[in-house]
Amino acid sequence: MRRSIVALMLATGALVAGTVSATAASLVSAKKLELNVDETKTEQERQALWAKIGGWCAIQEWHPAIASCEESKEGNDTFRTLTLKDGGKIKEKLVDTGATSYRYEIIESPLPVKNYEAQFSVTPDDDDLDEINVSWSATYDPADGKDAKEARSTMDGIFKAGIDSIKAKHGTPDKDDDKK
């Protein structure tokens, strides 16, 4: 009797462990850029940068993979369709907006991800009054038939290319760059 209880407990534990691994936490990609600004004009510079890069379709101006962006409305929902330089299309839904931020989700995409939700923002730096941060982060799961490594590598590359482009177009040298 004792052996059958132990066997049942082990079998139940294996079933629970299998369930937990099948519903593992989503993947995360994030990239942040710290830009130096005039400490006396931090808010004005943050607003000015947002005016350049923060519009719903402004991504076409700063992301090197985006050929065009088309905004559309369906009822009360706002969407953008990004046409990639390779011809692919990504449809995204605007979920929420703030003064210098927005959240969105991917509706249709050739990317190796699903359940993708992201935020893009320009915020004051937490500990440096003469810096503002451009932050882009997302949570997602690998698309069916794709592995986590491929999904993360693709998304990390997209975020890096976008943030690097913003830095090249709108950035200022970092304090540490002056010392090199």
Backbone torsions as a table, in degrees:
resi	resn	phi	psi	omega
1	MET	NA	-43.9	-178.5
2	ARG	-61.3	-40.4	178.6
3	ARG	-62.2	-40.0	-178.7
4	SER	-69.5	-32.3	175.9
5	ILE	-67.8	-44.7	178.4
6	VAL	-62.7	-43.2	179.2
7	ALA	-63.0	-41.2	178.5
8	LEU	-63.9	-42.4	179.3
9	MET	-64.0	-42.7	178.3
10	LEU	-64.3	-42.4	179.3
11	ALA	-64.5	-42.1	177.8
12	THR	-63.8	-42.9	178.1
13	GLY	-61.4	-40.7	178.5
14	ALA	-65.8	-39.2	178.7
15	LEU	-65.0	-45.0	178.7
16	VAL	-63.7	-44.4	179.0
17	ALA	-60.5	-40.6	177.6
18	GLY	-63.6	-38.5	178.6
19	THR	-67.1	-42.5	-180.0
20	VAL	-62.8	-44.1	-178.6
21	SER	-70.0	-27.3	179.3
22	ALA	-73.2	-23.3	179.9
23	THR	-115.9	40.6	-178.3
24	ALA	-60.5	160.5	-178.5
25	ALA	-59.3	151.9	178.4
26	SER	-65.0	160.3	175.1
27	LEU	-82.2	159.3	179.3
28	VAL	-132.6	136.0	169.3
29	SER	-125.7	141.0	179.8
30	ALA	-155.1	148.2	176.7
31	LYS	-145.5	137.4	-179.4
32	LYS	-131.5	141.2	177.8
33	LEU	-123.3	126.7	174.8
34	GLU	-100.0	124.7	-179.9
35	LEU	-114.9	134.0	177.0
36	ASN	-76.7	137.8	178.8
37	VAL	-137.5	169.1	174.1
38	ASP	-71.2	119.5	-175.4
39	GLU	-55.6	-30.7	-178.8
40	THR	-79.9	-9.3	-177.3
41	LYS	-128.8	27.0	-175.1
42	THR	-55.1	-50.0	-177.0
43	GLU	-65.3	-41.9	178.8
44	GLN	-64.0	-41.1	179.7
45	GLU	-69.1	-35.1	176.8
46	ARG	-64.7	-46.1	178.9
47	GLN	-63.7	-40.0	179.9
48	ALA	-65.2	-42.0	178.2
49	LEU	-65.3	-41.8	179.0
50	TRP	-60.7	-38.6	178.8
51	ALA	-61.2	-29.8	-179.9
52	LYS	-84.1	-39.6	-171.0
53	ILE	-115.9	-9.9	-169.2
54	GLY	-95.5	-6.3	178.1
55	GLY	-63.5	152.5	-176.1
56	TRP	-55.5	-36.3	178.1
57	CYS	-106.7	9.4	178.4
58	ALA	-65.3	-17.8	179.4
59	ILE	-54.6	-30.0	179.2
60	GLN	-66.9	-20.6	-180.0
61	GLU	-83.8	-26.5	-174.7
62	TRP	-119.8	-17.9	179.8
63	HIS	-93.1	123.7	-174.9
64	PRO	-66.4	-17.0	-179.8
65	ALA	-89.5	-9.4	-174.1
66	ILE	-96.3	121.3	177.1
67	ALA	-84.9	-39.2	179.9
68	SER	-158.5	163.7	178.5
69	CYS	-137.8	132.4	178.0
70	GLU	-124.5	123.0	178.9
71	GLU	-89.7	143.5	177.6
72	SER	-146.4	162.2	177.6
73	LYS	-121.3	140.6	172.1
74	GLU	-132.7	101.2	-173.3
75	GLY	66.3	-127.1	178.3
76	ASN	-91.1	-2.0	-176.8
77	ASP	-91.3	142.4	178.0
78	THR	-110.1	134.2	-178.7
79	PHE	-126.2	161.4	166.2
80	ARG	-134.6	141.7	174.5
81	THR	-113.0	115.8	179.4
82	LEU	-93.5	127.1	172.6
83	THR	-101.0	121.4	-178.7
84	LEU	-80.3	159.1	-180.0
85	LYS	-63.3	-23.0	176.9
86	ASP	-88.1	4.5	178.0
87	GLY	97.2	-14.8	178.7
88	GLY	-65.0	159.5	179.9
89	LYS	-129.0	140.9	177.1
90	ILE	-126.7	125.9	176.6
91	LYS	-105.3	126.3	-178.0
92	GLU	-125.5	146.9	179.8
93	LYS	-110.5	129.4	175.5
94	LEU	-73.8	124.0	-176.1
95	VAL	-100.6	-38.7	-176.8
96	ASP	-159.7	151.7	176.3
97	THR	-132.6	151.2	173.2
98	GLY	-128.2	-173.9	-178.7
99	ALA	-60.4	-40.5	178.9
100	THR	-138.6	46.2	177.9
101	SER	-161.2	159.4	168.6
102	TYR	-150.7	153.3	174.8
103	ARG	-117.5	145.5	-178.3
104	TYR	-151.0	167.1	175.9
105	GLU	-135.5	150.9	176.7
106	ILE	-84.1	131.7	178.8
107	ILE	-97.9	-46.0	178.4
108	GLU	-139.4	141.6	-176.2
109	SER	-169.4	149.6	171.5
110	PRO	-85.2	-1.1	-178.5
111	LEU	-69.1	154.3	-177.0
112	PRO	-81.6	42.7	-178.0
113	VAL	-135.1	160.5	171.9
114	LYS	-142.6	166.9	-179.4
115	ASN	54.7	38.4	-176.4
116	TYR	-84.3	123.9	174.1
117	GLU	-133.5	134.1	-174.3
118	ALA	-138.4	164.8	174.1
119	GLN	-136.1	140.3	176.6
120	PHE	-126.8	130.5	-176.2
121	SER	-153.2	159.3	170.5
122	VAL	-124.4	117.0	-174.7
123	THR	-132.1	158.6	172.3
124	PRO	-65.1	149.2	176.7
125	ASP	-71.5	143.9	-178.1
126	ASP	-65.8	-34.0	-172.4
127	ASP	-125.1	-1.4	178.2
128	ASP	-126.7	115.4	-178.2
129	LEU	-68.3	-18.3	-179.4
130	ASP	-102.6	27.5	177.4
131	GLU	-137.4	148.3	169.2
132	ILE	-124.1	154.5	-177.4
133	ASN	-115.6	134.5	168.1
134	VAL	-103.0	119.0	-177.1
135	SER	-123.4	137.4	177.5
136	TRP	-138.0	119.8	-178.2
137	SER	-142.6	155.7	-179.4
138	ALA	-151.9	152.1	167.9
139	THR	-116.2	147.6	-176.5
140	TYR	-167.3	168.9	174.4
141	ASP	-118.8	154.6	173.6
142	PRO	-62.8	141.0	175.7
143	ALA	-64.6	158.8	178.8
144	ASP	-54.9	131.1	179.0
145	GLY	84.1	-1.0	179.5
146	LYS	-111.5	148.6	178.7
147	ASP	-95.7	162.3	-176.2
148	ALA	-60.9	-37.6	-178.6
149	LYS	-63.1	-43.9	178.8
150	GLU	-64.6	-44.8	-179.8
151	ALA	-61.5	-48.5	-178.7
152	ARG	-64.7	-42.9	180.0
153	SER	-60.6	-44.0	178.9
154	THR	-62.4	-49.8	-176.6
155	MET	-68.3	-40.8	176.7
156	ASP	-59.1	-40.1	178.9
157	GLY	-65.3	-39.8	178.1
158	ILE	-64.2	-46.2	-179.7
159	PHE	-64.2	-44.1	-179.8
160	LYS	-61.7	-45.9	-179.8
161	ALA	-60.9	-41.4	180.0
162	GLY	-66.5	-49.5	-178.7
163	ILE	-66.8	-39.7	176.7
164	ASP	-60.8	-38.0	178.9
165	SER	-67.3	-41.5	176.8
166	ILE	-61.2	-43.6	179.9
167	LYS	-62.1	-43.2	-179.1
168	ALA	-64.8	-36.3	-176.1
169	LYS	-87.6	-32.6	-170.8
170	HIS	-129.1	-2.6	-174.0
171	GLY	-81.4	168.4	173.0
172	THR	-123.9	156.9	179.3
173	PRO	-59.2	139.8	175.2
174	ASP	-68.8	156.6	178.2
175	LYS	-56.4	-40.2	-178.8
176	ASP	-67.6	-27.5	178.9
177	ASP	-64.0	-30.6	-179.7
178	ASP	-67.2	-24.6	-177.0
179	LYS	-85.8	-10.2	-175.9
180	LYS	-86.5	NA	NA
